[in-house]
Amino acid sequence: ASGELNVWGTTVTILGDGIRSNGTGAPPLVPGQPPILVVGDSFAFGDEVSDDETWPAFLEGVVQRPVINGGVFGYGLAQAWLRMVPVPRPSDRHQAGAARNLLGYSYFIHGLMMWKFPGYWLKGKDWMRSTQVHDQGEMVGRLVLQQAEAFCRDRGIKLLVLVQYARDVTDPGIATILAGLNPGRTRIIDLKEPLAGIREHEPERFARFF
């Protein structure tokens, strides 16, 4: 599915298995060089930008190697981890699922709901509500990354962890989460210092990041 009928007004194309398109034909596979899989949240998916403007799309152009964008906006570490491993598909828990099942995937209904109730149609009736289910986020994040590291190690896959930040460029829990990784096996790219530098010296450019 592809189009600009979304909350950002940008070109968003979703391919099979929920993978986002990079906007152009992927470079050909080279023997011995498997594609790069990106999983994560809205930063990886590319909220507010078109297919060819996401950072996985730029990465694909730089390395000339297929990059699979498996990012999903709103996802946490545990959900991103489940995008990496083969698991049964979860049932559709979307708040608007009943209406969609009844009405079918009609272009007319989709257009009408996007016009009248875009927030509900895209994100469900409780899309503005956030419920914290536990206070062990740092511990869970650490265990998830350790699982990801072990999964990749056992399969000879190189794991790279890219640490991105919100506008305030602070997150005291990051160090705790990353502490469980083995620097000899996993490469960590922490954007804190580069982002802080841009915020201080190029505030207008920094403002465009968020």
Backbone hydrogen bonds in HBPLUS format (Angstrom, degrees):
<---DONOR---> <-ACCEPTOR-->    atom                        ^
c    i                          cat <-CA-CA->   ^        H-A-AA   ^      H-
h    n   atom  resd res      DA  || num        DHA   H-A  angle D-A-AA Bond
n    s   type  num  typ     dist DA aas  dist angle  dist       angle   num
A0014-ILE N   A0001-ALA O   2.77 MM  13  5.35 153.8  1.84 162.4 168.3     1
A0003-GLY N   A0012-VAL O   3.21 MM   9  5.75 142.3  2.36 131.2 141.8     2
A0012-VAL N   A0003-GLY O   3.05 MM   9  5.75 172.0  2.06 156.0 155.6     3
A0006-ASN N   A0004-GLU O   2.92 MM   2  5.57 134.0  2.13 104.1  90.4     4
A0009-GLY N   A0006-ASN O   3.19 MM   3  5.41 139.3  2.36 104.0 114.8     5
A0051-ASP N   A0011-THR O   2.96 MM  40  6.01 130.6  2.21 146.6 161.3     6
A0021-SER N   A0013-THR O   2.89 MM   8  5.44 168.7  1.90 154.5 157.1     7
A0015-LEU N   A0019-ILE O   2.59 MM   4  5.08 167.1  1.61 173.3 168.3     8
A0019-ILE N   A0016-GLY O   3.31 MM   3  6.01 164.3  2.34 118.7 122.0     9
A0020-ARG N   A0069-ASN O   3.03 MM  49  5.42 164.0  2.05 159.3 158.1    10
A0033-GLN N   A0030-VAL O   2.86 MM   3  5.37 153.5  1.93 148.1 147.2    11
A0036-ILE N   A0066-PRO O   2.87 MM  30  6.31 161.3  1.91 157.3 160.1    12
A0068-ILE N   A0036-ILE O   2.68 MM  32  6.04 164.3  1.71 166.0 171.8    13
A0038-VAL N   A0068-ILE O   2.84 MM  30  5.96 169.0  1.86 171.6 168.7    14
A0070-GLY N   A0038-VAL O   2.68 MM  32  5.52 150.1  1.76 156.1 165.7    15
A0072-VAL N   A0040-GLY O   3.03 MM  32  6.32 165.9  2.05 139.4 138.7    16
A0044-ALA N   A0041-ASP O   3.10 MM   3  5.50 123.2  2.44 106.4 119.0    17
A0045-PHE N   A0041-ASP O   2.94 MM   4  6.22 169.2  1.95 156.1 159.6    18
A0046-GLY N   A0042-SER O   2.79 MM   4  5.63 161.4  1.82 140.7 146.5    19
A0047-ASP N   A0042-SER O   3.21 MM   5  5.42 159.4  2.25 139.8 145.4    20
A0049-VAL N   A0046-GLY O   3.29 MM   3  5.78 162.9  2.32 133.8 133.3    21
A0053-GLU N   A0050-SER O   2.90 MM   3  5.31 163.4  1.93 121.1 125.2    22
A0058-PHE N   A0054-THR O   3.09 MM   4  6.49 155.0  2.16 148.9 155.7    23
A0059-LEU N   A0055-TRP O   2.83 MM   4  6.01 158.8  1.88 150.9 157.0    24
A0060-GLU N   A0056-PRO O   2.97 MM   4  6.16 154.8  2.04 142.5 148.5    25
A0061-GLY N   A0057-ALA O   3.17 MM   4  6.48 151.9  2.25 142.7 149.7    26
A0062-VAL N   A0058-PHE O   3.00 MM   4  6.31 145.3  2.12 147.2 157.0    27
A0062-VAL N   A0059-LEU O   3.12 MM   3  5.09 120.4  2.50  93.5 108.4    28
A0063-VAL N   A0059-LEU O   2.93 MM   4  6.13 175.2  1.93 165.2 164.5    29
A0064-GLN N   A0060-GLU O   2.89 MM   4  5.44 129.3  2.16 135.4 146.7    30
A0075-TYR N   A0072-VAL O   3.14 MM   3  5.72 158.5  2.19 140.4 140.5    31
A0080-ALA N   A0076-GLY O   2.93 MM   4  6.14 159.3  1.98 154.1 160.7    32
A0081-TRP N   A0077-LEU O   2.83 MM   4  6.04 153.4  1.90 150.1 157.6    33
A0082-LEU N   A0078-ALA O   3.15 MM   4  6.47 147.1  2.27 140.1 147.9    34
A0083-ARG N   A0080-ALA O   3.01 MM   3  5.14 140.1  2.17  99.4 111.4    35
A0084-MET N   A0081-TRP O   2.92 MM   3  5.26 148.0  2.02 106.8 116.9    36
A0097-GLY N   A0094-HIS O   2.87 MM   3  5.01 161.8  1.90 114.8 117.6    37
A0100-ARG N   A0096-ALA O   3.03 MM   4  6.30 160.3  2.07 155.2 161.4    38
A0101-ASN N   A0097-GLY O   2.84 MM   4  6.02 156.0  1.89 151.3 158.0    39
A0102-LEU N   A0098-ALA O   3.02 MM   4  6.21 149.6  2.11 144.1 152.0    40
A0103-LEU N   A0099-ALA O   2.87 MM   4  6.01 166.8  1.89 153.9 157.5    41
A0104-GLY N   A0100-ARG O   2.67 MM   4  5.25 140.0  1.83 139.3 148.8    42
A0110-HIS N   A0106-SER O   2.88 MM   4  6.04 162.1  1.91 150.0 155.8    43
A0111-GLY N   A0107-TYR O   2.91 MM   4  6.06 162.0  1.94 147.0 151.7    44
A0112-LEU N   A0108-PHE O   2.90 MM   4  6.15 157.1  1.95 150.1 156.8    45
A0113-MET N   A0109-ILE O   2.88 MM   4  6.06 169.2  1.89 156.4 158.7    46
A0114-MET N   A0110-HIS O   2.91 MM   4  6.05 154.6  1.97 148.2 155.8    47
A0115-TRP N   A0111-GLY O   3.02 MM   4  6.15 140.1  2.19 137.8 148.0    48
A0115-TRP N   A0112-LEU O   3.17 MM   3  5.13 124.4  2.49  92.6 106.7    49
A0116-LYS N   A0112-LEU O   2.94 MM   4  6.19 161.6  1.98 153.8 158.3    50
A0117-PHE N   A0113-MET O   2.68 MM   4  5.09 144.6  1.80 133.4 145.8    51
A0121-TRP N   A0117-PHE O   2.97 MM   4  6.05 167.9  1.98 160.7 164.7    52
A0122-LEU N   A0118-PRO O   3.00 MM   4  5.96 161.0  2.03 149.3 153.5    53
A0123-LYS N   A0119-GLY O   2.92 MM   4  5.72 154.8  1.99 143.6 151.5    54
A0124-GLY N   A0120-TYR O   2.78 MM   4  4.39 144.6  1.90 121.6 127.1    55
A0127-TRP N   A0124-GLY O   3.23 MM   3  5.35 145.8  2.35 121.9 117.7    56
A0129-ARG N   A0126-ASP O   2.95 MM   3  5.31 161.1  1.99 115.3 121.6    57
A0140-VAL N   A0136-GLN O   2.93 MM   4  6.14 166.0  1.95 161.3 165.8    58
A0141-GLY N   A0137-GLY O   2.86 MM   4  5.98 163.5  1.89 149.3 154.3    59
A0142-ARG N   A0138-GLU O   2.96 MM   4  6.12 155.4  2.02 144.6 151.2    60
A0143-LEU N   A0139-MET O   2.99 MM   4  6.25 162.2  2.03 151.4 155.6    61
A0144-VAL N   A0140-VAL O   2.88 MM   4  6.09 157.5  1.93 153.4 160.1    62
A0145-LEU N   A0141-GLY O   3.06 MM   4  6.26 164.0  2.08 149.1 152.5    63
A0146-GLN N   A0142-ARG O   3.03 MM   4  6.25 151.7  2.11 144.6 152.9    64
A0147-GLN N   A0143-LEU O   2.94 MM   4  6.19 153.4  2.01 147.0 153.8    65
A0148-ALA N   A0144-VAL O   2.91 MM   4  6.21 158.1  1.96 150.3 156.6    66
A0149-GLU N   A0145-LEU O   2.88 MM   4  6.06 155.7  1.94 145.7 152.2    67
A0150-ALA N   A0146-GLN O   2.99 MM   4  6.22 160.9  2.03 147.6 152.1    68
A0151-PHE N   A0147-GLN O   2.85 MM   4  6.03 161.3  1.89 152.5 158.1    69
A0152-CYS N   A0148-ALA O   2.98 MM   4  6.17 163.9  2.01 150.2 153.8    70
A0153-ARG N   A0149-GLU O   2.87 MM   4  6.03 158.3  1.92 148.2 155.1    71
A0154-ASP N   A0150-ALA O   2.99 MM   4  6.11 165.4  2.01 152.8 155.4    72
A0155-ARG N   A0152-CYS O   3.17 MM   3  5.23 140.1  2.33  98.6 109.9    73
A0157-ILE N   A0152-CYS O   2.81 MM   5  4.60 164.3  1.83 144.0 142.7    74
A0156-GLY N   A0153-ARG O   3.29 MM   3  5.22 167.1  2.30 104.0 107.6    75
A0187-ARG N   A0159-LEU O   3.29 MM  28  6.70 154.1  2.36 158.5 156.8    76
A0161-VAL N   A0187-ARG O   2.87 MM  26  6.28 161.7  1.90 162.5 168.5    77
A0189-ILE N   A0161-VAL O   2.84 MM  28  6.16 167.8  1.85 159.4 163.1    78
A0163-VAL N   A0189-ILE O   2.82 MM  26  6.10 168.9  1.83 156.1 159.3    79
A0191-LEU N   A0163-VAL O   3.10 MM  28  5.92 166.3  2.12 151.8 155.9    80
A0169-VAL N   A0166-ALA O   3.04 MM   3  5.56 158.6  2.09 118.2 125.0    81
A0174-ILE N   A0171-ASP O   3.12 MM   3  5.79 168.5  2.13 124.4 127.8    82
A0177-ILE N   A0173-GLY O   3.13 MM   4  6.41 159.4  2.17 155.1 160.9    83
A0178-LEU N   A0174-ILE O   2.94 MM   4  6.17 162.8  1.97 160.8 165.0    84
A0179-ALA N   A0175-ALA O   3.05 MM   4  5.98 129.1  2.32 138.2 150.2    85
A0181-LEU N   A0178-LEU O   3.06 MM   3  5.71 170.2  2.07 123.8 126.9    86
A0185-ARG N   A0182-ASN O   2.85 MM   3  5.45 156.4  1.90 121.6 128.9    87
A0186-THR N   A0182-ASN O   2.94 MM   4  6.02 165.6  1.96 163.3 167.8    88
A0195-LEU N   A0191-LEU O   2.97 MM   4  5.93 163.6  1.99 152.3 157.4    89
A0196-ALA N   A0192-LYS O   2.90 MM   4  6.04 159.9  1.94 151.9 158.1    90
A0197-GLY N   A0193-GLU O   2.94 MM   4  6.09 154.7  2.01 151.9 158.3    91
A0198-ILE N   A0194-PRO O   3.05 MM   4  6.32 155.3  2.11 146.4 152.5    92
A0199-ARG N   A0195-LEU O   2.87 MM   4  6.09 159.5  1.92 151.3 157.5    93
A0200-GLU N   A0196-ALA O   3.07 MM   4  6.24 147.9  2.18 140.9 148.6    94
A0201-HIS N   A0197-GLY O   2.97 MM   4  6.11 165.2  1.99 151.7 155.6    95
A0202-GLU N   A0198-ILE O   2.69 MM   4  4.98 150.7  1.77 137.2 145.2    96
A0206-PHE N   A0202-GLU O   2.97 MM   4  6.21 160.0  2.01 156.2 162.8    97
A0207-ALA N   A0203-PRO O   2.94 MM   4  6.08 152.7  2.01 145.3 151.7    98
A0208-ARG N   A0205-ARG O   3.13 MM   3  5.36 135.3  2.34 100.4 112.1    99
A0209-PHE N   A0206-PHE O   2.99 MM   3  5.41 156.7  2.05 111.4 119.0   100
